[in-house]
Amino acid sequence: MASVAAAPATSIRKKPRLSFWQIWNMSFGFMGIQFGFALQNANTSRIFSNLGANADDIPILWVAAPLTGLIVQPVIGYLSDRTWSPRWGRRRPFFLIGAVLASLAMLVMPNSPTLWIAGGMLWIMDASINVSMEPFRAFVGDKLPAEQHTTGFATQSFFIGIGAVVASLLPTILTKFGVANEAVAGVVPNSVKFAYYIGAGAFLLCVLYTVLTSTEYPPEDMAAFEREKNRVTLLEGIKETFTGVLHMPKVMKQLASVQFFTWFGLFCMWIFTTLAVTKHLYHTTDTNSAAFNKGANFVGVAFAVYSGVSAAFSLVLPIVARKFSRKLTHMLCLTAGGVGLLSVAFITEPWMLYLSMIGVGIAWTSILSVPYAMLAGVIPANKMGHYMGVFNAFIVLPQVCASLGLPFIMKQFPSLDPLNVVVLGGVLMIIGGLLTLRVSDDEKIRLPAEGEQGLTPAFETPATPNPAV
């Protein structure tokens, strides 16, 4: 499955600008995907704790998620580049397959009878979510002209925010309606179980909406596409996928360090916020107590706040990026997120965590859109899925490092508190923001697809320096 030759540059399809509703339809499925990720991020540590995991065991149990992404995302991106069905298109078959598998895994995850089964189900669930998610990133590059890339990714961020708000609040909402929020040792509370059941249905229905309401462009040269698809073996294709890191565009290399520090910081927050809040604000480490489960529900509400802020901020992010440049915008947003995590060390009442999450929400919007908008204009058109998958390795690697490194550090320093790790996440996010200033986001061309003659414009003529596209 080697690279697909494209038509000469003189015949490259000019992508039309899409309407509001077309961008809405092609992005709607991301709301369902975020039901899966938000429930995972807010409740996985809680499920592991309910099943008997110690604080220093939890990071290693999380390692399944990033390792799965490291393997699945580049391969799915590569395969989706080389898939075409007249009825289902290129990316949409992967949207649907991933949604079906992820929804089934979400039904099983909260019913895991033992810790090792829960860890295994996290692996399966995350792999399935990644099958759906990775092609959604390439979908924007496939469908939208370059000047609408930031709008496309920001719209995805909007739906990510909406999905995450609802999913994060589900256990609390269900508790308000009388669903049990406590359970005996070794059992996950019904509030979490039912939240996962609702999330599974939402995931499948939202993705199905995008599959049925969106279309895709066929390959420029179908005969060349079929020849290349049949000429190279799957094994050679996978090899090219994992050697793609050696041939990254300059902007992608520069963004790699930004992504590493950013996602290491996020992983610190996702893993340890529940343990930090329940210990310092609810004064308990008993994972079966009413106080612990109340605090865990509150963390879900706080995560809903940052997701809600993200959804709201996504509406103005393209305007901000156009005015101040994308890299300056990303730096400021990451700094806001880092300050938000640092402030967790100083809160004395649960409601104050909402203020911390405002900064995280601003950062989250930019994390989910600006790096991809920077990248989409400078990668070959016929390798959009492949390079988006390779780029996601720099999201996954810091999470693997966090999963493997944090347990070792915590065992070496028994006095190290979960709150300290959350603060560390804030420091790392600020470092990622500063590194953004090194990114050469002034490319006016994209790399040609193999077989193209010359280069094609990536942006319209800018009205202001360093515009958002």
C-alpha positions as CSV (number, residue, x, y, z in Angstrom):
1,M,0.0,0.0,0.0
2,A,2.5,2.6,-1.1
3,S,1.6,6.2,-1.8
4,V,-1.2,6.9,-4.4
5,A,-0.1,8.9,-7.3
6,A,-2.1,12.0,-7.8
7,A,-3.1,13.8,-11.0
8,P,-0.9,16.7,-12.2
9,A,-1.2,19.9,-10.3
10,T,-3.0,21.6,-13.2
11,S,-6.0,19.2,-12.8
12,I,-6.2,19.1,-9.0
13,R,-9.7,19.6,-7.8
14,K,-10.5,23.0,-6.4
15,K,-12.4,22.3,-3.2
16,P,-15.6,24.4,-2.9
17,R,-16.2,26.3,0.3
18,L,-18.8,24.4,2.4
19,S,-21.8,25.9,4.0
20,F,-22.4,26.1,7.8
21,W,-24.7,23.1,7.7
22,Q,-22.3,21.0,5.6
23,I,-19.5,21.7,8.2
24,W,-22.0,21.0,11.0
25,N,-23.0,17.6,9.5
26,M,-19.4,16.4,8.9
27,S,-18.4,17.4,12.5
28,F,-21.5,16.2,14.4
29,G,-20.1,12.7,14.9
30,F,-17.3,14.1,17.0
31,M,-19.8,14.8,19.7
32,G,-20.5,11.1,20.0
33,I,-16.8,10.3,20.0
34,Q,-16.4,12.7,22.9
35,F,-19.0,10.9,24.9
36,G,-16.6,8.0,24.9
37,F,-13.5,10.0,25.7
38,A,-15.1,12.2,28.3
39,L,-16.6,9.2,30.2
40,Q,-13.2,7.6,30.0
41,N,-11.2,10.6,31.2
42,A,-13.5,11.5,34.1
43,N,-14.3,7.9,35.3
44,T,-11.5,5.5,34.5
45,S,-9.5,6.3,37.6
46,R,-12.7,6.1,39.6
47,I,-13.5,2.6,38.2
48,F,-10.0,1.4,38.9
49,S,-10.2,2.7,42.4
50,N,-13.6,1.1,42.9
51,L,-12.1,-2.2,41.9
52,G,-9.2,-1.9,44.4
53,A,-6.4,-0.1,42.6
54,N,-3.9,2.0,44.7
55,A,-3.0,5.5,43.7
56,D,0.5,4.5,42.3
57,D,-1.0,1.6,40.4
58,I,-3.5,3.8,38.4
59,P,-1.0,5.4,35.9
60,I,0.2,2.0,34.7
61,L,-3.4,0.8,34.3
62,W,-4.0,3.8,32.0
63,V,-1.1,2.9,29.7
64,A,-3.4,0.8,27.6
65,A,-5.1,3.9,26.2
66,P,-2.0,5.7,24.8
67,L,-0.3,2.5,23.6
68,T,-3.5,1.6,21.7
69,G,-3.5,5.0,20.1
70,L,0.2,4.8,19.1
71,I,-0.5,1.6,17.1
72,V,-4.0,2.2,15.9
73,Q,-4.1,5.8,14.7
74,P,-1.2,5.8,12.1
75,V,-2.4,2.4,10.7
76,I,-6.0,3.5,10.5
77,G,-4.9,6.8,8.9
78,Y,-2.8,4.9,6.3
79,L,-5.6,2.4,5.5
80,S,-8.3,5.1,5.2
81,D,-6.1,7.0,2.7
82,R,-6.3,3.8,0.6
83,T,-10.0,3.0,1.0
84,W,-12.7,4.0,-1.4
85,S,-16.3,2.9,-1.7
86,P,-18.7,4.7,-4.1
87,R,-21.4,4.4,-1.4
88,W,-19.5,4.9,1.8
89,G,-16.5,6.9,0.7
90,R,-13.0,6.8,2.3
91,R,-13.2,7.8,6.0
92,R,-16.9,7.0,6.8
93,P,-16.5,3.2,6.9
94,F,-13.9,3.7,9.7
95,F,-16.2,6.1,11.6
96,L,-19.0,3.5,11.7
97,I,-16.8,0.4,12.4
98,G,-15.1,2.2,15.3
99,A,-18.4,3.5,16.7
100,V,-20.0,0.1,16.8
101,L,-17.0,-1.5,18.5
102,A,-16.6,1.4,21.0
103,S,-20.3,1.3,21.9
104,L,-20.1,-2.4,22.7
105,A,-17.0,-1.9,24.8
106,M,-18.7,0.9,26.7
107,L,-21.4,-1.4,27.7
108,V,-18.9,-3.9,29.2
109,M,-16.3,-1.5,30.8
110,P,-18.3,-0.5,34.0
111,N,-19.4,-4.1,34.5
112,S,-15.8,-5.4,34.8
113,P,-15.6,-7.8,37.7
114,T,-11.9,-7.5,38.3
115,L,-9.2,-4.8,37.8
116,W,-7.4,-6.7,35.0
117,I,-10.6,-7.0,33.0
118,A,-11.2,-3.3,33.4
119,G,-7.7,-2.6,32.1
120,G,-8.3,-4.9,29.2
121,M,-11.7,-3.2,28.4
122,L,-10.0,0.2,28.5
123,W,-7.6,-1.1,25.8
124,I,-10.4,-2.3,23.6
125,M,-12.5,0.8,24.1
126,D,-9.7,3.2,23.4
127,A,-8.7,1.2,20.3
128,S,-12.2,1.4,19.0
129,I,-12.6,5.1,19.7
130,N,-9.4,5.7,17.8
131,V,-10.6,3.9,14.8
132,S,-13.5,6.4,14.6
133,M,-11.5,9.5,15.7
134,E,-8.4,9.5,13.6
135,P,-10.2,9.7,10.2
136,F,-12.3,12.6,11.5
137,R,-9.1,14.7,11.6
138,A,-8.3,13.8,8.0
139,F,-11.9,14.4,7.0
140,V,-11.4,18.1,7.5
141,G,-8.4,18.2,5.2
142,D,-10.3,16.1,2.6
143,K,-13.4,18.1,2.5
144,L,-12.5,21.7,3.2
145,P,-10.4,24.3,1.2
146,A,-7.4,25.5,3.2
147,E,-9.1,28.8,4.2
148,Q,-11.7,26.8,6.1
149,H,-9.4,24.5,8.0
150,T,-9.4,26.4,11.2
151,T,-13.2,26.7,11.0
152,G,-13.5,23.0,10.4
153,F,-11.3,22.0,13.4
154,A,-12.9,24.6,15.6
155,T,-16.3,23.2,14.7
156,Q,-15.1,19.8,15.8
157,S,-13.9,21.4,19.0
158,F,-17.4,22.8,19.5
159,F,-19.0,19.4,19.3
160,I,-16.2,17.9,21.4
161,G,-17.1,20.4,24.1
162,I,-20.8,19.8,24.0
163,G,-20.4,16.0,24.1
164,A,-17.9,16.3,26.9
165,V,-20.2,18.5,29.0
166,V,-23.1,16.2,28.8
167,A,-21.0,13.0,29.3
168,S,-19.1,14.4,32.2
169,L,-22.3,15.4,34.0
170,L,-24.1,12.2,33.4
171,P,-23.2,10.4,36.7
172,T,-24.2,13.6,38.7
173,I,-27.5,14.0,36.8
174,L,-28.3,10.3,37.3
175,T,-27.6,10.6,41.0
176,K,-30.0,13.5,41.2
177,F,-32.7,11.3,39.7
178,G,-32.1,8.7,42.4
179,V,-29.6,6.3,40.7
180,A,-27.2,4.9,43.3
181,N,-23.9,6.6,43.5
182,E,-22.3,4.1,45.9
183,A,-21.7,0.4,45.7
184,V,-20.0,-2.3,47.7
185,A,-16.3,-2.9,47.4
186,G,-15.3,-4.2,44.0
187,V,-18.4,-3.0,42.2
188,V,-18.8,0.2,40.1
189,P,-21.8,2.4,41.2
190,N,-24.9,2.4,39.0
191,S,-24.6,6.1,38.3
192,V,-21.4,5.3,36.4
193,K,-22.8,2.2,34.7
194,F,-25.8,3.9,33.4
195,A,-23.8,6.9,32.2
196,Y,-21.7,4.5,30.1
197,Y,-24.9,2.9,28.7
198,I,-26.2,6.3,27.6
199,G,-22.8,7.3,26.2
200,A,-22.7,4.1,24.1
201,G,-26.0,5.0,22.5
202,A,-25.0,8.6,21.9
203,F,-21.7,7.6,20.4
204,L,-23.3,5.3,17.8
205,L,-26.1,7.7,16.9
206,C,-24.0,10.8,16.5
207,V,-21.4,9.0,14.3
208,L,-24.2,7.5,12.2
209,Y,-25.7,11.0,11.6
210,T,-22.4,12.1,10.1
211,V,-22.1,8.9,8.0
212,L,-25.5,9.4,6.5
213,T,-25.5,13.2,6.0
214,S,-22.0,13.7,4.6
215,T,-20.4,12.8,1.3
216,E,-16.7,12.4,0.2
217,Y,-14.7,13.3,-2.9
218,P,-13.4,10.2,-4.9
219,P,-9.7,9.9,-5.7
220,E,-8.6,12.2,-8.6
221,D,-7.3,9.2,-10.7
222,M,-9.2,6.1,-9.8
223,A,-7.1,3.8,-12.1
224,A,-3.9,4.9,-10.4
225,F,-5.5,4.6,-7.0
226,E,-6.5,1.0,-7.7
227,R,-3.1,0.1,-9.1
228,E,-1.2,1.4,-6.1
229,K,-3.7,-0.2,-3.7
230,N,-3.1,-3.6,-5.2
231,R,0.6,-3.3,-5.8
232,V,1.9,-3.1,-2.3
233,T,1.3,-5.5,0.6
234,L,-0.3,-4.6,3.9
235,L,3.0,-5.3,5.7
236,E,4.9,-2.9,3.5
237,G,2.2,-0.3,4.1
238,I,2.4,-0.7,7.9
239,K,6.2,-0.3,7.6
240,E,5.8,2.9,5.7
241,T,3.4,4.1,8.3
242,F,5.8,3.8,11.2
243,T,8.8,5.2,9.2
244,G,6.7,8.2,8.3
245,V,8.1,10.0,11.4
246,L,11.4,10.2,9.5
247,H,9.9,12.3,6.7
248,M,7.8,14.8,8.6
249,P,7.3,18.3,7.3
250,K,9.2,21.0,9.2
251,V,6.1,22.4,10.9
252,M,5.1,18.9,12.1
253,K,8.6,18.4,13.6
254,Q,8.3,21.7,15.5
255,L,4.8,20.9,16.7
256,A,6.0,17.5,18.1
257,S,7.7,19.1,21.1
258,V,4.7,21.3,21.7
259,Q,2.4,18.3,21.7
260,F,4.7,16.3,24.0
261,F,4.6,18.8,26.8
262,T,0.9,19.6,26.3
263,W,-0.4,16.1,26.4
264,F,1.9,15.0,29.3
265,G,0.3,17.8,31.3
266,L,-3.2,16.8,30.3
267,F,-2.6,13.2,31.3
268,C,-1.4,14.4,34.7
269,M,-4.7,16.1,35.1
270,W,-6.9,13.3,33.8
271,I,-5.2,10.6,36.0
272,F,-4.9,12.5,39.3
273,T,-7.6,15.2,39.6
274,T,-10.1,12.8,41.1
275,L,-7.6,11.5,43.7
276,A,-6.4,15.1,44.4
277,V,-9.9,16.5,44.9
278,T,-11.3,13.7,47.0
279,K,-8.2,13.8,49.3
280,H,-7.9,17.6,49.7
281,L,-11.4,18.9,49.4
282,Y,-13.5,15.9,50.5
283,H,-10.9,14.6,53.0
284,T,-11.0,10.9,52.1
285,T,-9.0,8.2,50.5
286,D,-11.6,5.5,51.0
287,T,-12.7,4.7,47.5
288,N,-15.9,3.0,48.7
289,S,-17.1,5.9,50.9
290,A,-19.9,8.3,50.2
291,A,-17.5,11.3,50.3
292,F,-15.2,9.7,47.7
293,N,-18.0,9.1,45.3
294,K,-19.4,12.5,45.9
295,G,-16.0,14.1,45.1
296,A,-15.6,11.9,42.0
297,N,-19.0,13.1,40.7
298,F,-17.9,16.7,41.4
299,V,-14.7,16.1,39.3
300,G,-17.0,15.1,36.5
301,V,-18.9,18.4,36.9
302,A,-15.7,20.3,36.9
303,F,-14.6,18.6,33.7
304,A,-17.9,19.5,32.2
305,V,-17.1,23.1,33.0
306,Y,-13.8,23.1,31.0
307,S,-15.6,21.3,28.2
308,G,-18.4,23.9,28.2
309,V,-15.8,26.7,28.2
310,S,-14.1,24.9,25.3
311,A,-17.4,24.7,23.3
312,A,-18.1,28.4,23.8
313,F,-14.5,29.5,23.1
314,S,-14.5,27.5,19.9
315,L,-17.0,30.0,18.4
316,V,-14.4,32.8,18.7
317,L,-11.2,30.9,18.3
318,P,-10.9,31.4,14.5
319,I,-11.4,35.2,14.9
320,V,-8.8,35.3,17.7
321,A,-6.3,33.3,15.6
322,R,-6.9,35.5,12.6
323,K,-6.1,38.6,14.6
324,F,-3.1,37.4,16.6
325,S,-1.7,34.5,14.5
326,R,-2.2,30.9,15.2
327,K,1.0,30.3,17.1
328,L,0.6,33.3,19.4
329,T,-3.0,32.2,20.1
330,H,-2.0,28.7,20.9
331,M,0.7,29.9,23.2
332,L,-1.7,32.1,25.1
333,C,-4.3,29.4,25.3
334,L,-1.8,26.8,26.7
335,T,-0.6,29.3,29.2
336,A,-4.2,29.8,30.4
337,G,-4.6,26.1,30.8
338,G,-1.3,25.8,32.7
339,V,-2.2,28.6,35.1
340,G,-5.6,26.8,35.6
341,L,-3.9,23.6,36.7
342,L,-1.4,25.5,38.9
343,S,-4.2,27.2,40.7
344,V,-5.7,23.8,41.8
345,A,-3.0,23.9,44.5
346,F,-4.5,27.0,46.1
347,I,-8.2,26.2,46.1
348,T,-9.9,25.6,49.5
349,E,-13.5,25.0,48.4
350,P,-14.9,22.7,45.7
351,W,-16.6,25.5,43.7
352,M,-13.2,27.2,43.2
353,L,-12.2,24.3,41.0
354,Y,-14.6,25.7,38.4
355,L,-12.4,28.8,38.1
356,S,-9.4,26.6,37.5
357,M,-11.2,24.7,34.7
358,I,-11.9,27.9,32.8
359,G,-8.3,28.2,31.9
360,V,-8.2,24.5,31.0
361,G,-11.2,24.9,28.8
362,I,-9.6,27.7,26.8
363,A,-6.5,25.6,26.3
364,W,-8.5,22.5,25.3
365,T,-10.2,24.4,22.5
366,S,-6.8,25.4,21.0
367,I,-5.3,21.9,21.6
368,L,-8.0,20.3,19.6
369,S,-7.9,22.6,16.6
370,V,-4.9,24.9,16.1
371,P,-2.1,22.3,15.8
372,Y,-4.2,20.4,13.2
373,A,-5.0,23.6,11.3
374,M,-1.2,24.4,11.2
375,L,-0.5,20.9,9.9
376,A,-3.3,20.5,7.4
377,G,-1.9,23.0,5.0
378,V,1.6,21.6,4.8
379,I,1.1,17.8,4.3
380,P,0.6,16.0,1.0
381,A,-3.1,15.8,0.0
382,N,-3.0,12.1,-0.8
383,K,-1.4,11.3,2.6
384,M,-3.7,13.3,4.9
385,G,-4.8,10.4,7.0
386,H,-1.4,8.9,7.2
387,Y,0.3,12.1,8.4
388,M,-2.5,12.9,10.8
389,G,-2.0,9.4,12.3
390,V,1.7,9.9,12.6
391,F,1.2,13.3,14.2
392,N,-1.0,11.7,16.8
393,A,2.1,9.7,17.9
394,F,3.2,12.9,19.6
395,I,0.0,12.9,21.6
396,V,0.4,9.2,22.6
397,L,4.1,9.1,23.5
398,P,3.9,11.6,26.4
399,Q,0.9,9.7,27.8
400,V,3.0,6.5,27.6
401,C,5.8,8.3,29.4
402,A,3.4,9.5,32.0
403,S,1.9,6.1,32.5
404,L,5.2,4.4,32.9
405,G,7.2,7.2,34.6
406,L,4.8,8.6,37.2
407,P,4.4,5.2,39.1
408,F,8.2,5.0,39.4
409,I,8.5,8.5,40.6
410,M,5.7,8.1,43.1
411,K,7.2,5.0,44.6
412,Q,10.6,6.7,44.9
413,F,9.0,9.6,46.7
414,P,6.1,8.3,48.8
415,S,5.3,11.7,50.1
416,L,4.5,12.9,46.5
417,D,0.8,13.8,46.5
418,P,-1.6,13.5,43.6
419,L,-2.1,17.3,43.8
420,N,1.6,17.7,43.1
421,V,1.2,15.8,39.9
422,V,-1.7,18.0,38.8
423,V,0.5,21.1,39.4
424,L,3.3,19.4,37.4
425,G,0.8,19.1,34.5
426,G,0.3,22.9,34.6
427,V,4.0,23.6,34.4
428,L,4.4,21.2,31.4
429,M,1.5,22.9,29.6
430,I,3.1,26.3,30.0
431,I,6.3,25.0,28.6
432,G,4.4,23.6,25.6
433,G,2.9,27.0,25.1
434,L,6.3,28.7,25.0
435,L,7.6,26.1,22.5
436,T,4.8,27.1,20.2
437,L,6.6,30.3,19.4
438,R,9.3,28.3,17.6
439,V,6.8,26.9,15.1
440,S,7.3,28.2,11.5
441,D,3.6,28.8,10.9
442,D,4.2,30.9,7.8
443,E,4.0,28.3,5.1
444,K,2.2,29.5,2.0
445,I,2.3,26.1,0.3
446,R,1.5,22.5,1.0
447,L,3.7,19.6,0.1
448,P,2.7,18.1,-3.3
449,A,1.2,14.6,-3.5
450,E,3.5,12.2,-5.2
451,G,3.1,12.6,-9.0
452,E,2.0,16.3,-8.8
453,Q,3.9,18.9,-10.8
454,G,4.8,21.7,-8.5
455,L,3.0,23.1,-5.4
456,T,-0.5,24.4,-4.9
457,P,-1.5,27.3,-2.6
458,A,-2.4,26.3,0.9
459,F,-3.9,29.7,1.8
460,E,-5.7,32.5,0.2
461,T,-3.8,35.8,0.0
462,P,-3.7,37.0,3.6
463,A,-5.4,40.2,4.6
464,T,-3.3,40.4,7.8
465,P,0.1,38.9,8.8
466,N,0.0,35.2,9.8
467,P,-3.8,34.8,9.4
468,A,-5.8,31.8,10.6
469,V,-7.0,29.7,7.8
